[in-house]
Amino acid sequence: MISMQEYLDHERNYDGYCTACGEWTTGGVEPDAEGRECENPECGKTTVVGAERAFITDAIDIEE
């Protein structure tokens, strides 16, 4: 679970979220992207989505 401020920071930095390993990637991922490769060397799956898509699809939980 992340705070709304953390989510907004990830969105602003164009970070991606890997739905397989649950890690945020470095910038360069459009907010509505999907199917990007995870930069985590232990994962590497093509399951990274943009921050906005992660929010919309409930891949992340944001504190109220």
C-alpha positions in Angstrom: 0.0 0.0 0.0 1.3 3.4 -0.9 0.2 7.0 -0.1 -1.4 9.2 -2.6 1.7 11.4 -2.6 3.9 8.4 -3.4 1.5 7.5 -6.3 1.6 11.1 -7.6 5.4 11.1 -7.4 5.6 7.8 -9.4 3.2 9.1 -12.0 5.1 12.4 -12.3 8.4 10.6 -12.7 6.9 8.2 -15.4 7.7 5.2 -13.3 6.3 1.8 -14.2 5.0 -0.8 -11.8 5.7 -4.5 -12.3 2.6 -6.6 -11.6 4.7 -9.7 -11.3 7.3 -8.7 -8.7 5.5 -5.7 -7.2 8.4 -3.3 -7.8 8.5 0.2 -9.2 10.8 0.7 -12.2 12.8 3.7 -13.2 11.2 6.5 -15.3 10.4 6.5 -18.9 7.1 4.5 -18.7 4.0 6.3 -20.0 1.2 6.4 -17.5 -1.1 4.2 -19.6 1.6 1.8 -20.8 1.4 -1.9 -20.4 3.6 -4.9 -21.3 6.9 -3.3 -20.7 9.9 -5.3 -19.5 10.7 -5.3 -15.8 14.2 -3.9 -15.0 14.5 -6.0 -11.9 17.2 -8.6 -12.8 15.4 -11.2 -10.7 12.2 -10.7 -12.7 12.6 -9.5 -16.3 9.0 -10.3 -17.2 7.0 -8.1 -19.6 4.4 -7.2 -16.9 5.3 -3.5 -16.3 2.4 -1.0 -16.5 2.3 2.7 -16.2 1.4 4.3 -12.8 -2.1 5.4 -14.1 -2.8 1.9 -15.4 -1.6 0.3 -12.2 -4.1 2.5 -10.3 -7.0 2.0 -12.7 -6.6 -1.8 -12.7 -6.2 -2.0 -8.9 -2.6 -3.4 -9.2 -1.6 -1.0 -6.4 -3.4 0.0 -3.3 -3.5 3.6 -2.3 -4.0 4.7 1.3 -7.1 6.8 2.0 
